Amino acid sequence: MTRRSAKHIVTSLIALIQPAKLPATSGACYHHTYGLPVLTTNCSNNYGPYHFPEKLIPLMIVNALAGKSLPVYGDGQQIRDWLYVKDHCSAIRCVLEKGTLGEVYNVGGWNEKANLDIVHIVCTLLNELRPRADGKSYSEQITFVTDRPGHDRRYAIDARKIERELGWNPLRPLRQASARRCNGIWTIRAG
């Protein structure tokens, strides 16, 4: 086998590795090969303060309050696990304090919901916190748009290891943290 064909095979194999798993694989390799003190975390979808405005939750909040449509891809049944960003920060602290070098810890929020359910939660919270002037529900602004090609139906993460080995669990249920986030947006926009 030539050096070029071997490189092609390695490149092809690397392409098969899911991008989310590549950092964990790389970190573990450096730990086991060179003794680099590595701790790795993988997480589910984060949300909360300073969330990038084009992501699902902030986009729905901003569009709803602006009277714009709330675009939902396909049938909205793509499932994601949602992790409040401050819970993610506490998980990282926990891993730094108690984790075993070279190990990988998955961090999840135990909040698996379909995207459409998330949009309805946001609409319900906004109905409570800042009702529309016409008295209608924000859910009437939901529109279904063509799904993205290759849009995954479900992202899942198994966070049992961090719970079992380090005793970590998220503290904020999705609705409680969402209300805090919606209320923060409302205060800024109304203030």
Secondary structure, 3 states (H helix, E strand, C coil): CCHHHHHHHHHHHHHHCCHHHHHHHHHHHHHHHHCCCCCEEEECEEECCCCCCCCHHHHHHHHHHCCCCEEEECCCCCEEEEEEHHHHHHHHHHHHHHCCCCCEEEECCCCEEEHHHHHHHHHHHHHHHCCCCCCCCHHHHEEEECCCCCCCCECCCCCHHHHHHHCCCCCCCHHHHHHHHHHHHHHHHHC
